[in-house]
Structures are given as structure tokens and as C-alpha cells.
Amino acid sequence: MSAADNSNVDRLQSAREHMLKWDLRGRDITDPEVLRVMGEIRREEFVSQAYQWQAYDDGPLPIGMGQTISQPYIVAVMTQALRLNKGCEVLEIGTGSGYQTAVLSRLTKIVYTTERLGLLSESAQSALGRAGVDNVEFYIGDGSGGWPEKRIFDRIIITAAAAKVPEPINEQLKEGGILVAPVGGGGSQELTAFEKRGGKMTERVICGCRFVKLIGKYGFEK
């Protein structure tokens, strides 16, 4: 590795450490496993080369096709709210860049992830492959109705905004399971954690947020 390459690696490592100290630990991210995993995963691998130096900034970045990679804090908040363990089977609606998928994969048994945009899914699959992730199943198509096959999940995360959580997705959450999603209109939303108890969903608002729309049969038209 050249001196320039070493310098680049050091700079990105320093940026990752800054993110952990100030944007995650410095706020309300306390789950040690979430912090560990986000300190290990190279976020720069999930953005284009043009944005690699901004990979650890606490803000979203464009990933093409009108989509974004969420800011690190929001990824951490959503992951922490899921209260994951190594036995969990997780459904992710919206693969996007694959970064959130990578974080989930390190903390769970298996991740099932859907993405309506084929080129994004293919890019994410390549990035996840480079990261050595091998416990993810992919589906390209409308994810607003959940996983296309009949299945239930311990945890569900929706990484796009919906006016309400689509009922077919609610039905795929196990009793006692947790679902995290941005709920609201296309401008801004409330990041909300739901828990299924006795067949009913209780909810807790975590914070305000802004996500791209969930497009599909059970989401927005466009």
C-alpha cells in the first residue's frame, strides 16, 4: 500500500472514530453491539467514490436514482430500537445502499431485504459481498407488501416513509416482535417503534426524521 493509500485509510478511520464518539455515543446510542458493529463496517464502501470523504458525516448522502443512504445516527437509532439478538430473523424494506443491511447482518441470524430498484439492489449486493456478508436474502420488486413469500419475522425495519405501516407488513411481524419505521407524509415523518402484543401494535415515537417515500402498492404512488 502506498503512502497516499495509508493516508486515506487513516483519514477514514479517524472520521469513523469521530462519528462513534460524537454522533453516536455523544448522543443517545448506548447499545454496545450497535456501536461495535458501526465501528467495524467501512461505510465508505457503500457510497460512490465522489462521496467517500463524506461517508462519516452525520447526514444523508445521495446513492443515485433519487435515493439516499441514511445518516449514521439514524441508522444507529433504528438498529438500537430493534433490540436485536443473534437469533433474530429480520425483514428490511428498502435495501438502498446496503449499509443498513450490513449493520443488521452482523447482529442477527439472517436478513431478508427488498428493493424495488434493481440497479440499487445489485450495487448493494456487490458492496455486501466485498464486506464478507453472507447471511442476507435479496428480493427485487415492490416491498410495500412485505416479503413476497409467506413468512413471519422477529423484527422488521422499513427504511422509507409511509403514511402508515402497510397491513401486509404488520401481518408478517411475529407476536412479541418489533417493527421500526418512519411514519408520515413525504416531507417529514416520525421515526416510530412498534411492538406486537396480543395481536395489537403499541407504538413509541423516537424522533423526527426525513426519508424518501415508500413507493408501491401499499405505499405512495410516486
N, C-alpha and C positions, 0 to 999 in steps of 0.2 A: 504494500500500500504506500502511495506517495505521501510526501509531507502535506500536500494540499488535501488529499483524501483524509488523512489523520485529523487535520484541522477541521474539516467539515463534520466528521464523526464527533469530535469533541464539542463542536458548537451545538450540534443537535442534542447531544447528551446533556449539555448544560441547560438547553431550553426545556428538555423533558423534566429535569430536576426542578427547574423554576416552576413549571406547571404543577408538579406534585406539591411543592412547598407552599405556593401562594394561591393557586387557583383551585386546588382540591383540598389539601389539609388546612389551608388558610381560610377556608370557608366552612362547609359542614359535611365534608366527606370524611367519615371516620372508619368505614369498613376496611380492615387491614388487607383483606384479599383483593378488594377493588383497587386499592392503592398499589398493591404489589403488582397486579397484572397491568395496570395502566403505566406503571413504571418500567415494565418489561417490553411492551409492544411498541414497535417503531411506527409511530403514526405517520411519519413521512412516506412510508411505503404505500399509503392509502390515498395519497393526493398526487396530482400531477407535478412534474419537476418544477414547473413555474411557481408552485406554491409551497415547495418543501420547506423553505426557510420560515414559513408562517405556520407550519404544522402544529406547533405547540402554543400558538397564540390562543387566548381564550375567546374565540369567536368562530362562527361557521365559515367554511370555505367552499367555493364552487367546485363541483366534480363533473360538470358537463350535463347537458340535456336538461337544464333548468333545475338540477338537484344540488344539494349541499351535503357536506359532512358536518355533523353537529359539533358545536364547541365542546372541548374536553369536559368542562364542568357538567354540561347537560348529559353527556354520555355517562359520567360517573354517578350523577344523581339518579338517573333512570336505572342503572345497574344496581346501585345500592338499594333502591326501593324494591327491587325484585326479591331481595333476601335469598340469594341463590345458594345451592349446595351441589356437590358432585353427583348427586342422584337425579338432578332435575333434567327433564326434557323440556326444551324451550322452543316456542314459536316466535319468530321475528317477522313482522310485517314491514317490509322495506329494507332490502339488503343494502342499497346505496353503495357506498364505497367499500363496505366490508369491514370497516374499523369496529363498529359496534358488535358485529358478528364475531370478530376476533376476540374481543373482550369477553363476550358471553361464552365462547367456546372454551376458554381457559378456566371457567368457573362452574361448568355444568357437564352433564353426561353427553348430551347431543343437542345441536341447534338445527331446527328446521327453518329455513329462511326463504321468503318470497320476494320477488322483484318483478315489476311489470315491464321494465325496460331491459331488453335482452343484452344490449351492449354494456350497460352498467353491471349486470349480473356477471357477465363474462370477465369484465375487468376486476370485479371483486373476487371472483374465483381465482384468478391469477395471483392477486395480491395475497390472498389467504394461503394459496399453495406455497408461495415464497416464504410465508411466515410459518410454514410447517403445520398448518391447521388441517386436521383430517377427520374431525367429528362434526361435520356440517352437511346437511342435505339441502339441495337447492331446488327451487321451483321458479320458473319464469312464466309470469302470467298475472292475472288480476288476483291480488292477495286480499282485497277488501272483504272477501267472504271467508277468509281463513285458509288453512291448508286444504288442498284440493281433495285429499283422501280423508276418509272418516278416521278421526284420531282426536284424542284429548291430551292436553299438555299441563304440566305442573306450573309453568309460567308462560306469559305472553307479553311481548313488548311490541308496541306499534310506533314506528318512527316517522309517521306522517299524520297530519291533523285531520280529524273527523269531527263533524258536528256532535256525534255521539258514537260510542263504541258499537260497531255493527253487531247485530244479534248473532249471526253465524259464528263470529269470533268469540263472543261471550259463551256460546254453547260448547266451544272447544276447550274451555278452561275447566280443569278438574275442580271438584269440591275441595275447598281449602287452598286453592291456587291464587296467585297474584297476577294481575294484569296492570301494566303501566302504559299510559297513552297521553298524548296532547289532545285535549278536547276543546273544541270551539270552532269559530269560523276561520276563514282563510287568512285574516290579518294577524290575529294573536290568539293564543289559547292558554288554558290552564293545564299544566302537567299534573296528571291525576293518577293515584294508585288505587286500584280496585281489589277487593278481596271477596271471594265467593264463600259464603257461609249459609248453610241451609238452603242452597239454591238461589240465594239472593246476593246482590252485589252491594257491599258497602264501599264508600269512597272517601279518599283523603286528598285534598289539593296540596301539592308540594310547592309549586311556584308558577309564576307566569312564564311563558315561553313563546317561541315563534318557529313553526315548522312549515315545510311545504305541504300542500294538500294531499290527502289520501284519495287517489283517483281510482274509480272503479264502480262496479255495480252497487256496492253498499257504501260508497264514499261520495266524493264530488264528481261531477261530470267532467270538469276540466278546470 
